[in-house]
Amino acid sequence: METVRKPVHPGSVFLYDVLVPLKLPLTHAAGMMGITRKALSEFVNEKTACSPQMALRIAAVTQTSAESWLAMQIKLDLWKARQSNPVTLQKFPKIA
């Protein structure tokens, strides 16, 4: 089933569902995560994708799963790819 609505970027979820409710400044959160403020800022401002390394860090500090953060990114990436309308491809024949 194709998603019509654009999925939410995991950086927005992290910002509005984790950092804002905890009132954690980016600099402090980045320090706790062992990354630079710039790296976290780019992520929460949707300039960079959620890498496996970032997903592991978020999972560790939030006690969630890295897979859930990567799943959000994959949904967004697939949605973006579908928007590009790839050329019509010829289907392989079915295997008997």
PDB file with one MODEL, atoms N, CA, C and O in Angstrom:
MODEL        1
ATOM      1  N   MET A   1       0.840  -1.175   0.000  1.00  0.00           N
ATOM      2  CA  MET A   1       0.000   0.000   0.000  1.00  0.00           C
ATOM      3  C   MET A   1       0.887   1.241   0.000  1.00  0.00           C
ATOM      4  O   MET A   1       1.830   1.343   0.785  1.00  0.00           O
ATOM      5  N   GLU A   2       0.577   2.173  -0.881  1.00  0.00           N
ATOM      6  CA  GLU A   2       1.388   3.375  -1.020  1.00  0.00           C
ATOM      7  C   GLU A   2       0.903   4.467  -0.069  1.00  0.00           C
ATOM      8  O   GLU A   2      -0.296   4.724   0.037  1.00  0.00           O
ATOM      9  N   THR A   3       1.838   5.101   0.615  1.00  0.00           N
ATOM     10  CA  THR A   3       1.503   6.182   1.515  1.00  0.00           C
ATOM     11  C   THR A   3       1.373   7.474   0.721  1.00  0.00           C
ATOM     12  O   THR A   3       2.290   7.862  -0.003  1.00  0.00           O
ATOM     13  N   VAL A   4       0.226   8.139   0.861  1.00  0.00           N
ATOM     14  CA  VAL A   4       0.008   9.389   0.151  1.00  0.00           C
ATOM     15  C   VAL A   4       0.639  10.542   0.923  1.00  0.00           C
ATOM     16  O   VAL A   4       1.253  11.428   0.328  1.00  0.00           O
ATOM     17  N   ARG A   5       0.494  10.533   2.223  1.00  0.00           N
ATOM     18  CA  ARG A   5       1.024  11.596   3.067  1.00  0.00           C
ATOM     19  C   ARG A   5       2.506  11.357   3.348  1.00  0.00           C
ATOM     20  O   ARG A   5       2.928  10.226   3.588  1.00  0.00           O
ATOM     21  N   LYS A   6       3.282  12.423   3.316  1.00  0.00           N
ATOM     22  CA  LYS A   6       4.720  12.318   3.564  1.00  0.00           C
ATOM     23  C   LYS A   6       4.966  11.868   5.005  1.00  0.00           C
ATOM     24  O   LYS A   6       4.443  12.477   5.939  1.00  0.00           O
ATOM     25  N   PRO A   7       5.755  10.811   5.195  1.00  0.00           N
ATOM     26  CA  PRO A   7       6.092  10.369   6.552  1.00  0.00           C
ATOM     27  C   PRO A   7       6.918  11.429   7.284  1.00  0.00           C
ATOM     28  O   PRO A   7       7.606  12.237   6.661  1.00  0.00           O
ATOM     29  N   VAL A   8       6.839  11.409   8.588  1.00  0.00           N
ATOM     30  CA  VAL A   8       7.563  12.374   9.413  1.00  0.00           C
ATOM     31  C   VAL A   8       9.040  11.981   9.476  1.00  0.00           C
ATOM     32  O   VAL A   8       9.380  10.804   9.600  1.00  0.00           O
ATOM     33  N   HIS A   9       9.893  12.974   9.390  1.00  0.00           N
ATOM     34  CA  HIS A   9      11.337  12.762   9.516  1.00  0.00           C
ATOM     35  C   HIS A   9      11.642  12.369  10.963  1.00  0.00           C
ATOM     36  O   HIS A   9      11.099  12.972  11.889  1.00  0.00           O
ATOM     37  N   PRO A  10      12.508  11.361  11.170  1.00  0.00           N
ATOM     38  CA  PRO A  10      12.817  10.953  12.542  1.00  0.00           C
ATOM     39  C   PRO A  10      13.445  12.065  13.380  1.00  0.00           C
ATOM     40  O   PRO A  10      13.340  12.052  14.606  1.00  0.00           O
ATOM     41  N   GLY A  11      14.091  13.016  12.731  1.00  0.00           N
ATOM     42  CA  GLY A  11      14.662  14.147  13.470  1.00  0.00           C
ATOM     43  C   GLY A  11      13.582  15.004  14.107  1.00  0.00           C
ATOM     44  O   GLY A  11      13.754  15.490  15.225  1.00  0.00           O
ATOM     45  N   SER A  12      12.473  15.193  13.408  1.00  0.00           N
ATOM     46  CA  SER A  12      11.347  15.947  13.971  1.00  0.00           C
ATOM     47  C   SER A  12      10.732  15.205  15.142  1.00  0.00           C
ATOM     48  O   SER A  12      10.374  15.804  16.156  1.00  0.00           O
ATOM     49  N   VAL A  13      10.615  13.892  14.990  1.00  0.00           N
ATOM     50  CA  VAL A  13      10.071  13.072  16.085  1.00  0.00           C
ATOM     51  C   VAL A  13      10.971  13.200  17.306  1.00  0.00           C
ATOM     52  O   VAL A  13      10.486  13.389  18.421  1.00  0.00           O
ATOM     53  N   PHE A  14      12.275  13.097  17.098  1.00  0.00           N
ATOM     54  CA  PHE A  14      13.223  13.200  18.207  1.00  0.00           C
ATOM     55  C   PHE A  14      13.136  14.572  18.871  1.00  0.00           C
ATOM     56  O   PHE A  14      13.153  14.678  20.097  1.00  0.00           O
ATOM     57  N   LEU A  15      13.043  15.608  18.065  1.00  0.00           N
ATOM     58  CA  LEU A  15      12.964  16.958  18.610  1.00  0.00           C
ATOM     59  C   LEU A  15      11.685  17.168  19.415  1.00  0.00           C
ATOM     60  O   LEU A  15      11.734  17.555  20.583  1.00  0.00           O
ATOM     61  N   TYR A  16      10.533  16.909  18.781  1.00  0.00           N
ATOM     62  CA  TYR A  16       9.250  17.259  19.406  1.00  0.00           C
ATOM     63  C   TYR A  16       8.718  16.223  20.391  1.00  0.00           C
ATOM     64  O   TYR A  16       7.913  16.561  21.259  1.00  0.00           O
ATOM     65  N   ASP A  17       9.147  14.981  20.274  1.00  0.00           N
ATOM     66  CA  ASP A  17       8.654  13.960  21.204  1.00  0.00           C
ATOM     67  C   ASP A  17       9.643  13.636  22.323  1.00  0.00           C
ATOM     68  O   ASP A  17       9.279  13.005  23.315  1.00  0.00           O
ATOM     69  N   VAL A  18      10.892  14.071  22.160  1.00  0.00           N
ATOM     70  CA  VAL A  18      11.906  13.761  23.183  1.00  0.00           C
ATOM     71  C   VAL A  18      12.526  15.032  23.756  1.00  0.00           C
ATOM     72  O   VAL A  18      12.381  15.315  24.946  1.00  0.00           O
ATOM     73  N   LEU A  19      13.211  15.792  22.917  1.00  0.00           N
ATOM     74  CA  LEU A  19      13.963  16.938  23.437  1.00  0.00           C
ATOM     75  C   LEU A  19      13.074  18.042  24.010  1.00  0.00           C
ATOM     76  O   LEU A  19      13.344  18.552  25.097  1.00  0.00           O
ATOM     77  N   VAL A  20      12.026  18.411  23.293  1.00  0.00           N
ATOM     78  CA  VAL A  20      11.153  19.494  23.774  1.00  0.00           C
ATOM     79  C   VAL A  20      10.472  19.122  25.094  1.00  0.00           C
ATOM     80  O   VAL A  20      10.532  19.905  26.042  1.00  0.00           O
ATOM     81  N   PRO A  21       9.818  17.938  25.190  1.00  0.00           N
ATOM     82  CA  PRO A  21       9.189  17.597  26.468  1.00  0.00           C
ATOM     83  C   PRO A  21      10.183  17.528  27.642  1.00  0.00           C
ATOM     84  O   PRO A  21       9.833  17.862  28.774  1.00  0.00           O
ATOM     85  N   LEU A  22      11.410  17.098  27.368  1.00  0.00           N
ATOM     86  CA  LEU A  22      12.425  17.019  28.419  1.00  0.00           C
ATOM     87  C   LEU A  22      13.118  18.364  28.660  1.00  0.00           C
ATOM     88  O   LEU A  22      13.907  18.499  29.595  1.00  0.00           O
ATOM     89  N   LYS A  23      12.821  19.355  27.817  1.00  0.00           N
ATOM     90  CA  LYS A  23      13.444  20.686  27.900  1.00  0.00           C
ATOM     91  C   LYS A  23      14.970  20.583  27.848  1.00  0.00           C
ATOM     92  O   LYS A  23      15.689  21.270  28.574  1.00  0.00           O
ATOM     93  N   LEU A  24      15.442  19.685  26.947  1.00  0.00           N
ATOM     94  CA  LEU A  24      16.877  19.487  26.781  1.00  0.00           C
ATOM     95  C   LEU A  24      17.398  20.383  25.660  1.00  0.00           C
ATOM     96  O   LEU A  24      16.967  20.242  24.516  1.00  0.00           O
ATOM     97  N   PRO A  25      18.311  21.294  25.963  1.00  0.00           N
ATOM     98  CA  PRO A  25      18.921  22.095  24.891  1.00  0.00           C
ATOM     99  C   PRO A  25      19.736  21.193  23.959  1.00  0.00           C
ATOM    100  O   PRO A  25      20.268  20.168  24.386  1.00  0.00           O
ATOM    101  N   LEU A  26      19.828  21.582  22.693  1.00  0.00           N
ATOM    102  CA  LEU A  26      20.568  20.777  21.717  1.00  0.00           C
ATOM    103  C   LEU A  26      22.005  20.517  22.150  1.00  0.00           C
ATOM    104  O   LEU A  26      22.509  19.403  22.008  1.00  0.00           O
ATOM    105  N   THR A  27      22.657  21.534  22.672  1.00  0.00           N
ATOM    106  CA  THR A  27      24.059  21.385  23.082  1.00  0.00           C
ATOM    107  C   THR A  27      24.198  20.316  24.163  1.00  0.00           C
ATOM    108  O   THR A  27      25.097  19.478  24.104  1.00  0.00           O
ATOM    109  N   HIS A  28      23.315  20.351  25.137  1.00  0.00           N
ATOM    110  CA  HIS A  28      23.366  19.378  26.231  1.00  0.00           C
ATOM    111  C   HIS A  28      23.041  17.975  25.720  1.00  0.00           C
ATOM    112  O   HIS A  28      23.730  17.011  26.053  1.00  0.00           O
ATOM    113  N   ALA A  29      21.984  17.867  24.905  1.00  0.00           N
ATOM    114  CA  ALA A  29      21.594  16.563  24.358  1.00  0.00           C
ATOM    115  C   ALA A  29      22.712  15.984  23.494  1.00  0.00           C
ATOM    116  O   ALA A  29      23.016  14.795  23.581  1.00  0.00           O
ATOM    117  N   ALA A  30      23.322  16.828  22.660  1.00  0.00           N
ATOM    118  CA  ALA A  30      24.409  16.370  21.799  1.00  0.00           C
ATOM    119  C   ALA A  30      25.571  15.844  22.633  1.00  0.00           C
ATOM    120  O   ALA A  30      26.157  14.812  22.305  1.00  0.00           O
ATOM    121  N   GLY A  31      25.903  16.546  23.702  1.00  0.00           N
ATOM    122  CA  GLY A  31      26.973  16.101  24.588  1.00  0.00           C
ATOM    123  C   GLY A  31      26.666  14.749  25.207  1.00  0.00           C
ATOM    124  O   GLY A  31      27.540  13.888  25.300  1.00  0.00           O
ATOM    125  N   MET A  32      25.428  14.566  25.627  1.00  0.00           N
ATOM    126  CA  MET A  32      25.009  13.289  26.218  1.00  0.00           C
ATOM    127  C   MET A  32      25.090  12.155  25.196  1.00  0.00           C
ATOM    128  O   MET A  32      25.328  11.001  25.551  1.00  0.00           O
ATOM    129  N   MET A  33      24.887  12.501  23.913  1.00  0.00           N
ATOM    130  CA  MET A  33      24.890  11.507  22.846  1.00  0.00           C
ATOM    131  C   MET A  33      26.283  11.280  22.250  1.00  0.00           C
ATOM    132  O   MET A  33      26.474  10.370  21.444  1.00  0.00           O
ATOM    133  N   GLY A  34      27.252  12.107  22.647  1.00  0.00           N
ATOM    134  CA  GLY A  34      28.605  11.968  22.132  1.00  0.00           C
ATOM    135  C   GLY A  34      28.761  12.444  20.700  1.00  0.00           C
ATOM    136  O   GLY A  34      29.603  11.936  19.959  1.00  0.00           O
ATOM    137  N   ILE A  35      27.941  13.432  20.304  1.00  0.00           N
ATOM    138  CA  ILE A  35      28.036  14.007  18.960  1.00  0.00           C
ATOM    139  C   ILE A  35      28.121  15.527  19.070  1.00  0.00           C
ATOM    140  O   ILE A  35      27.938  16.088  20.151  1.00  0.00           O
ATOM    141  N   THR A  36      28.397  16.182  17.960  1.00  0.00           N
ATOM    142  CA  THR A  36      28.481  17.637  17.985  1.00  0.00           C
ATOM    143  C   THR A  36      27.078  18.248  17.953  1.00  0.00           C
ATOM    144  O   THR A  36      26.115  17.617  17.517  1.00  0.00           O
ATOM    145  N   ARG A  37      26.994  19.477  18.423  1.00  0.00           N
ATOM    146  CA  ARG A  37      25.735  20.196  18.371  1.00  0.00           C
ATOM    147  C   ARG A  37      25.288  20.349  16.920  1.00  0.00           C
ATOM    148  O   ARG A  37      24.101  20.241  16.610  1.00  0.00           O
ATOM    149  N   LYS A  38      26.250  20.603  16.034  1.00  0.00           N
ATOM    150  CA  LYS A  38      25.949  20.772  14.618  1.00  0.00           C
ATOM    151  C   LYS A  38      25.312  19.503  14.043  1.00  0.00           C
ATOM    152  O   LYS A  38      24.327  19.584  13.308  1.00  0.00           O
ATOM    153  N   ALA A  39      25.862  18.343  14.370  1.00  0.00           N
ATOM    154  CA  ALA A  39      25.321  17.083  13.855  1.00  0.00           C
ATOM    155  C   ALA A  39      23.886  16.879  14.327  1.00  0.00           C
ATOM    156  O   ALA A  39      23.029  16.458  13.550  1.00  0.00           O
ATOM    157  N   LEU A  40      23.622  17.175  15.596  1.00  0.00           N
ATOM    158  CA  LEU A  40      22.268  17.014  16.118  1.00  0.00           C
ATOM    159  C   LEU A  40      21.324  18.053  15.521  1.00  0.00           C
ATOM    160  O   LEU A  40      20.179  17.738  15.198  1.00  0.00           O
ATOM    161  N   SER A  41      21.794  19.275  15.374  1.00  0.00           N
ATOM    162  CA  SER A  41      20.982  20.330  14.778  1.00  0.00           C
ATOM    163  C   SER A  41      20.579  19.977  13.349  1.00  0.00           C
ATOM    164  O   SER A  41      19.423  20.151  12.965  1.00  0.00           O
ATOM    165  N   GLU A  42      21.528  19.485  12.568  1.00  0.00           N
ATOM    166  CA  GLU A  42      21.225  19.106  11.189  1.00  0.00           C
ATOM    167  C   GLU A  42      20.208  17.965  11.142  1.00  0.00           C
ATOM    168  O   GLU A  42      19.363  17.922  10.248  1.00  0.00           O
ATOM    169  N   PHE A  43      20.287  17.056  12.087  1.00  0.00           N
ATOM    170  CA  PHE A  43      19.350  15.941  12.139  1.00  0.00           C
ATOM    171  C   PHE A  43      17.944  16.410  12.521  1.00  0.00           C
ATOM    172  O   PHE A  43      16.976  16.081  11.835  1.00  0.00           O
ATOM    173  N   VAL A  44      17.826  17.169  13.600  1.00  0.00           N
ATOM    174  CA  VAL A  44      16.485  17.593  14.038  1.00  0.00           C
ATOM    175  C   VAL A  44      15.860  18.620  13.096  1.00  0.00           C
ATOM    176  O   VAL A  44      14.642  18.794  13.086  1.00  0.00           O
ATOM    177  N   ASN A  45      16.690  19.297  12.308  1.00  0.00           N
ATOM    178  CA  ASN A  45      16.181  20.251  11.320  1.00  0.00           C
ATOM    179  C   ASN A  45      16.033  19.624   9.936  1.00  0.00           C
ATOM    180  O   ASN A  45      15.872  20.323   8.936  1.00  0.00           O
ATOM    181  N   GLU A  46      16.091  18.277   9.898  1.00  0.00           N
ATOM    182  CA  GLU A  46      15.833  17.490   8.694  1.00  0.00           C
ATOM    183  C   GLU A  46      16.810  17.745   7.553  1.00  0.00           C
ATOM    184  O   GLU A  46      16.463  17.591   6.382  1.00  0.00           O
ATOM    185  N   LYS A  47      18.029  18.134   7.898  1.00  0.00           N
ATOM    186  CA  LYS A  47      19.065  18.350   6.883  1.00  0.00           C
ATOM    187  C   LYS A  47      19.826  17.061   6.596  1.00  0.00           C
ATOM    188  O   LYS A  47      20.390  16.894   5.514  1.00  0.00           O
ATOM    189  N   THR A  48      19.841  16.140   7.581  1.00  0.00           N
ATOM    190  CA  THR A  48      20.506  14.859   7.405  1.00  0.00           C
ATOM    191  C   THR A  48      19.554  13.731   7.777  1.00  0.00           C
ATOM    192  O   THR A  48      18.610  13.917   8.545  1.00  0.00           O
ATOM    193  N   ALA A  49      19.821  12.570   7.219  1.00  0.00           N
ATOM    194  CA  ALA A  49      19.006  11.391   7.493  1.00  0.00           C
ATOM    195  C   ALA A  49      19.449  10.731   8.793  1.00  0.00           C
ATOM    196  O   ALA A  49      20.502  11.049   9.347  1.00  0.00           O
ATOM    197  N   CYS A  50      18.635   9.819   9.256  1.00  0.00           N
ATOM    198  CA  CYS A  50      18.972   9.035  10.443  1.00  0.00           C
ATOM    199  C   CYS A  50      19.859   7.871  10.000  1.00  0.00           C
ATOM    200  O   CYS A  50      19.382   6.917   9.384  1.00  0.00           O
ATOM    201  N   SER A  51      21.123   7.954  10.311  1.00  0.00           N
ATOM    202  CA  SER A  51      22.070   6.887   9.973  1.00  0.00           C
ATOM    203  C   SER A  51      21.943   5.772  11.009  1.00  0.00           C
ATOM    204  O   SER A  51      21.384   5.984  12.085  1.00  0.00           O
ATOM    205  N   PRO A  52      22.456   4.599  10.690  1.00  0.00           N
ATOM    206  CA  PRO A  52      22.456   3.540  11.704  1.00  0.00           C
ATOM    207  C   PRO A  52      23.177   3.964  12.991  1.00  0.00           C
ATOM    208  O   PRO A  52      22.739   3.615  14.087  1.00  0.00           O
ATOM    209  N   GLN A  53      24.264   4.704  12.864  1.00  0.00           N
ATOM    210  CA  GLN A  53      25.002   5.178  14.041  1.00  0.00           C
ATOM    211  C   GLN A  53      24.146   6.134  14.870  1.00  0.00           C
ATOM    212  O   GLN A  53      24.120   6.040  16.097  1.00  0.00           O
ATOM    213  N   MET A  54      23.449   7.049  14.208  1.00  0.00           N
ATOM    214  CA  MET A  54      22.572   7.982  14.924  1.00  0.00           C
ATOM    215  C   MET A  54      21.429   7.216  15.585  1.00  0.00           C
ATOM    216  O   MET A  54      21.060   7.506  16.723  1.00  0.00           O
ATOM    217  N   ALA A  55      20.876   6.249  14.881  1.00  0.00           N
ATOM    218  CA  ALA A  55      19.789   5.444  15.446  1.00  0.00           C
ATOM    219  C   ALA A  55      20.251   4.716  16.705  1.00  0.00           C
ATOM    220  O   ALA A  55      19.502   4.634  17.678  1.00  0.00           O
ATOM    221  N   LEU A  56      21.475   4.187  16.700  1.00  0.00           N
ATOM    222  CA  LEU A  56      22.009   3.517  17.886  1.00  0.00           C
ATOM    223  C   LEU A  56      22.168   4.483  19.051  1.00  0.00           C
ATOM    224  O   LEU A  56      21.881   4.139  20.198  1.00  0.00           O
ATOM    225  N   ARG A  57      22.624   5.685  18.752  1.00  0.00           N
ATOM    226  CA  ARG A  57      22.808   6.692  19.809  1.00  0.00           C
ATOM    227  C   ARG A  57      21.458   7.115  20.396  1.00  0.00           C
ATOM    228  O   ARG A  57      21.300   7.202  21.614  1.00  0.00           O
ATOM    229  N   ILE A  58      20.499   7.373  19.521  1.00  0.00           N
ATOM    230  CA  ILE A  58      19.165   7.776  19.994  1.00  0.00           C
ATOM    231  C   ILE A  58      18.549   6.651  20.822  1.00  0.00           C
ATOM    232  O   ILE A  58      17.976   6.895  21.884  1.00  0.00           O
ATOM    233  N   ALA A  59      18.669   5.436  20.336  1.00  0.00           N
ATOM    234  CA  ALA A  59      18.113   4.286  21.059  1.00  0.00           C
ATOM    235  C   ALA A  59      18.735   4.168  22.452  1.00  0.00           C
ATOM    236  O   ALA A  59      18.041   3.872  23.425  1.00  0.00           O
ATOM    237  N   ALA A  60      20.023   4.396  22.538  1.00  0.00           N
ATOM    238  CA  ALA A  60      20.714   4.274  23.828  1.00  0.00           C
ATOM    239  C   ALA A  60      20.256   5.338  24.822  1.00  0.00           C
ATOM    240  O   ALA A  60      20.048   5.034  25.996  1.00  0.00           O
ATOM    241  N   VAL A  61      20.098   6.568  24.371  1.00  0.00           N
ATOM    242  CA  VAL A  61      19.725   7.642  25.305  1.00  0.00           C
ATOM    243  C   VAL A  61      18.236   7.683  25.614  1.00  0.00           C
ATOM    244  O   VAL A  61      17.833   8.247  26.631  1.00  0.00           O
ATOM    245  N   THR A  62      17.417   7.095  24.756  1.00  0.00           N
ATOM    246  CA  THR A  62      15.962   7.126  24.973  1.00  0.00           C
ATOM    247  C   THR A  62      15.396   5.775  25.416  1.00  0.00           C
ATOM    248  O   THR A  62      14.207   5.663  25.713  1.00  0.00           O
ATOM    249  N   GLN A  63      16.244   4.762  25.457  1.00  0.00           N
ATOM    250  CA  GLN A  63      15.810   3.408  25.803  1.00  0.00           C
ATOM    251  C   GLN A  63      14.716   2.917  24.849  1.00  0.00           C
ATOM    252  O   GLN A  63      13.723   2.318  25.263  1.00  0.00           O
ATOM    253  N   THR A  64      14.933   3.191  23.565  1.00  0.00           N
ATOM    254  CA  THR A  64      14.051   2.712  22.504  1.00  0.00           C
ATOM    255  C   THR A  64      14.887   1.811  21.604  1.00  0.00           C
ATOM    256  O   THR A  64      16.031   1.498  21.935  1.00  0.00           O
ATOM    257  N   SER A  65      14.336   1.393  20.476  1.00  0.00           N
ATOM    258  CA  SER A  65      15.112   0.532  19.573  1.00  0.00           C
ATOM    259  C   SER A  65      15.658   1.328  18.397  1.00  0.00           C
ATOM    260  O   SER A  65      14.996   2.220  17.866  1.00  0.00           O
ATOM    261  N   ALA A  66      16.864   0.990  18.008  1.00  0.00           N
ATOM    262  CA  ALA A  66      17.467   1.610  16.826  1.00  0.00           C
ATOM    263  C   ALA A  66      16.625   1.290  15.597  1.00  0.00           C
ATOM    264  O   ALA A  66      16.496   2.114  14.691  1.00  0.00           O
ATOM    265  N   GLU A  67      16.056   0.093  15.572  1.00  0.00           N
ATOM    266  CA  GLU A  67      15.240  -0.325  14.429  1.00  0.00           C
ATOM    267  C   GLU A  67      14.048   0.599  14.213  1.00  0.00           C
ATOM    268  O   GLU A  67      13.677   0.877  13.073  1.00  0.00           O
ATOM    269  N   SER A  68      13.450   1.075  15.294  1.00  0.00           N
ATOM    270  CA  SER A  68      12.286   1.953  15.148  1.00  0.00           C
ATOM    271  C   SER A  68      12.672   3.290  14.510  1.00  0.00           C
ATOM    272  O   SER A  68      11.916   3.839  13.709  1.00  0.00           O
ATOM    273  N   TRP A  69      13.838   3.806  14.862  1.00  0.00           N
ATOM    274  CA  TRP A  69      14.297   5.069  14.278  1.00  0.00           C
ATOM    275  C   TRP A  69      14.669   4.879  12.811  1.00  0.00           C
ATOM    276  O   TRP A  69      14.375   5.733  11.974  1.00  0.00           O
ATOM    277  N   LEU A  70      15.313   3.761  12.504  1.00  0.00           N
ATOM    278  CA  LEU A  70      15.662   3.482  11.104  1.00  0.00           C
ATOM    279  C   LEU A  70      14.414   3.203  10.270  1.00  0.00           C
ATOM    280  O   LEU A  70      14.366   3.558   9.092  1.00  0.00           O
ATOM    281  N   ALA A  71      13.415   2.577  10.862  1.00  0.00           N
ATOM    282  CA  ALA A  71      12.164   2.308  10.136  1.00  0.00           C
ATOM    283  C   ALA A  71      11.506   3.616   9.708  1.00  0.00           C
ATOM    284  O   ALA A  71      10.980   3.716   8.599  1.00  0.00           O
ATOM    285  N   MET A  72      11.536   4.620  10.586  1.00  0.00           N
ATOM    286  CA  MET A  72      10.984   5.935  10.219  1.00  0.00           C
ATOM    287  C   MET A  72      11.728   6.509   9.024  1.00  0.00           C
ATOM    288  O   MET A  72      11.117   7.055   8.105  1.00  0.00           O
ATOM    289  N   GLN A  73      13.058   6.381   9.040  1.00  0.00           N
ATOM    290  CA  GLN A  73      13.866   6.919   7.949  1.00  0.00           C
ATOM    291  C   GLN A  73      13.593   6.180   6.651  1.00  0.00           C
ATOM    292  O   GLN A  73      13.493   6.794   5.589  1.00  0.00           O
ATOM    293  N   ILE A  74      13.472   4.855   6.737  1.00  0.00           N
ATOM    294  CA  ILE A  74      13.206   4.061   5.533  1.00  0.00           C
ATOM    295  C   ILE A  74      11.861   4.434   4.920  1.00  0.00           C
ATOM    296  O   ILE A  74      11.752   4.557   3.700  1.00  0.00           O
ATOM    297  N   LYS A  75      10.836   4.616   5.752  1.00  0.00           N
ATOM    298  CA  LYS A  75       9.520   5.016   5.242  1.00  0.00           C
ATOM    299  C   LYS A  75       9.613   6.349   4.501  1.00  0.00           C
ATOM    300  O   LYS A  75       9.026   6.519   3.432  1.00  0.00           O
ATOM    301  N   LEU A  76      10.354   7.286   5.081  1.00  0.00           N
ATOM    302  CA  LEU A  76      10.526   8.593   4.447  1.00  0.00           C
ATOM    303  C   LEU A  76      11.312   8.469   3.147  1.00  0.00           C
ATOM    304  O   LEU A  76      10.938   9.070   2.139  1.00  0.00           O
ATOM    305  N   ASP A  77      12.387   7.705   3.157  1.00  0.00           N
ATOM    306  CA  ASP A  77      13.211   7.522   1.952  1.00  0.00           C
ATOM    307  C   ASP A  77      12.411   6.877   0.824  1.00  0.00           C
ATOM    308  O   ASP A  77      12.509   7.298  -0.329  1.00  0.00           O
ATOM    309  N   LEU A  78      11.619   5.856   1.156  1.00  0.00           N
ATOM    310  CA  LEU A  78      10.799   5.201   0.131  1.00  0.00           C
ATOM    311  C   LEU A  78       9.740   6.136  -0.413  1.00  0.00           C
ATOM    312  O   LEU A  78       9.467   6.138  -1.613  1.00  0.00           O
ATOM    313  N   TRP A  79       9.139   6.937   0.464  1.00  0.00           N
ATOM    314  CA  TRP A  79       8.131   7.906   0.028  1.00  0.00           C
ATOM    315  C   TRP A  79       8.760   8.886  -0.973  1.00  0.00           C
ATOM    316  O   TRP A  79       8.185   9.175  -2.022  1.00  0.00           O
ATOM    317  N   LYS A  80       9.947   9.389  -0.626  1.00  0.00           N
ATOM    318  CA  LYS A  80      10.649  10.330  -1.513  1.00  0.00           C
ATOM    319  C   LYS A  80      10.980   9.670  -2.853  1.00  0.00           C
ATOM    320  O   LYS A  80      10.834  10.296  -3.903  1.00  0.00           O
ATOM    321  N   ALA A  81      11.424   8.418  -2.823  1.00  0.00           N
ATOM    322  CA  ALA A  81      11.771   7.706  -4.057  1.00  0.00           C
ATOM    323  C   ALA A  81      10.539   7.520  -4.935  1.00  0.00           C
ATOM    324  O   ALA A  81      10.621   7.634  -6.158  1.00  0.00           O
ATOM    325  N   ARG A  82       9.396   7.233  -4.312  1.00  0.00           N
ATOM    326  CA  ARG A  82       8.160   7.050  -5.086  1.00  0.00           C
ATOM    327  C   ARG A  82       7.711   8.354  -5.736  1.00  0.00           C
ATOM    328  O   ARG A  82       7.066   8.329  -6.785  1.00  0.00           O
ATOM    329  N   GLN A  83       8.039   9.481  -5.134  1.00  0.00           N
ATOM    330  CA  GLN A  83       7.638  10.770  -5.682  1.00  0.00           C
ATOM    331  C   GLN A  83       8.381  11.106  -6.969  1.00  0.00           C
ATOM    332  O   GLN A  83       7.917  11.930  -7.758  1.00  0.00           O
ATOM    333  N   SER A  84       9.517  10.479  -7.181  1.00  0.00           N
ATOM    334  CA  SER A  84      10.332  10.787  -8.361  1.00  0.00           C
ATOM    335  C   SER A  84       9.799  10.131  -9.634  1.00  0.00           C
ATOM    336  O   SER A  84      10.340  10.356 -10.717  1.00  0.00           O
ATOM    337  N   ASN A  85       8.736   9.316  -9.514  1.00  0.00           N
ATOM    338  CA  ASN A  85       8.122   8.650 -10.674  1.00  0.00           C
ATOM    339  C   ASN A  85       9.153   8.009 -11.586  1.00  0.00           C
ATOM    340  O   ASN A  85       9.464   8.550 -12.647  1.00  0.00           O
ATOM    341  N   PRO A  86       9.686   6.862 -11.184  1.00  0.00           N
ATOM    342  CA  PRO A  86      10.678   6.198 -12.043  1.00  0.00           C
ATOM    343  C   PRO A  86      10.068   5.809 -13.388  1.00  0.00           C
ATOM    344  O   PRO A  86       8.853   5.653 -13.512  1.00  0.00           O
ATOM    345  N   VAL A  87      10.910   5.661 -14.368  1.00  0.00           N
ATOM    346  CA  VAL A  87      10.447   5.272 -15.697  1.00  0.00           C
ATOM    347  C   VAL A  87       9.729   3.938 -15.637  1.00  0.00           C
ATOM    348  O   VAL A  87       9.977   3.127 -14.745  1.00  0.00           O
ATOM    349  N   THR A  88       8.845   3.719 -16.583  1.00  0.00           N
ATOM    350  CA  THR A  88       8.134   2.450 -16.630  1.00  0.00           C
ATOM    351  C   THR A  88       9.110   1.334 -16.954  1.00  0.00           C
ATOM    352  O   THR A  88       9.838   1.395 -17.945  1.00  0.00           O
ATOM    353  N   LEU A  89       9.115   0.342 -16.131  1.00  0.00           N
ATOM    354  CA  LEU A  89      10.042  -0.767 -16.314  1.00  0.00           C
ATOM    355  C   LEU A  89       9.293  -1.985 -16.812  1.00  0.00           C
ATOM    356  O   LEU A  89       8.108  -2.166 -16.532  1.00  0.00           O
ATOM    357  N   GLN A  90       9.992  -2.802 -17.541  1.00  0.00           N
ATOM    358  CA  GLN A  90       9.407  -4.024 -18.052  1.00  0.00           C
ATOM    359  C   GLN A  90       9.536  -5.090 -16.959  1.00  0.00           C
ATOM    360  O   GLN A  90      10.623  -5.296 -16.418  1.00  0.00           O
ATOM    361  N   LYS A  91       8.447  -5.756 -16.639  1.00  0.00           N
ATOM    362  CA  LYS A  91       8.458  -6.762 -15.583  1.00  0.00           C
ATOM    363  C   LYS A  91       9.133  -8.041 -16.070  1.00  0.00           C
ATOM    364  O   LYS A  91       9.041  -8.404 -17.243  1.00  0.00           O
ATOM    365  N   PHE A  92       9.813  -8.716 -15.142  1.00  0.00           N
ATOM    366  CA  PHE A  92      10.393 -10.023 -15.431  1.00  0.00           C
ATOM    367  C   PHE A  92       9.264 -11.012 -15.638  1.00  0.00           C
ATOM    368  O   PHE A  92       8.179 -10.846 -15.080  1.00  0.00           O
ATOM    369  N   PRO A  93       9.510 -12.046 -16.438  1.00  0.00           N
ATOM    370  CA  PRO A  93       8.468 -13.091 -16.571  1.00  0.00           C
ATOM    371  C   PRO A  93       8.364 -13.861 -15.257  1.00  0.00           C
ATOM    372  O   PRO A  93       9.324 -13.924 -14.488  1.00  0.00           O
ATOM    373  N   LYS A  94       7.197 -14.444 -15.006  1.00  0.00           N
ATOM    374  CA  LYS A  94       7.000 -15.224 -13.779  1.00  0.00           C
ATOM    375  C   LYS A  94       7.739 -16.543 -13.878  1.00  0.00           C
ATOM    376  O   LYS A  94       7.834 -17.142 -14.950  1.00  0.00           O
ATOM    377  N   ILE A  95       8.258 -16.983 -12.757  1.00  0.00           N
ATOM    378  CA  ILE A  95       8.959 -18.256 -12.687  1.00  0.00           C
ATOM    379  C   ILE A  95       7.915 -19.362 -12.564  1.00  0.00           C
ATOM    380  O   ILE A  95       7.013 -19.300 -11.729  1.00  0.00           O
ATOM    381  N   ALA A  96       8.062 -20.367 -13.413  1.00  0.00           N
ATOM    382  CA  ALA A  96       7.084 -21.458 -13.428  1.00  0.00           C
ATOM    383  C   ALA A  96       7.235 -22.375 -12.244  1.00  0.00           C
ATOM    384  O   ALA A  96       6.485 -23.342 -12.113  1.00  0.00           O
TER     385      ALA A  96
ENDMDL
END
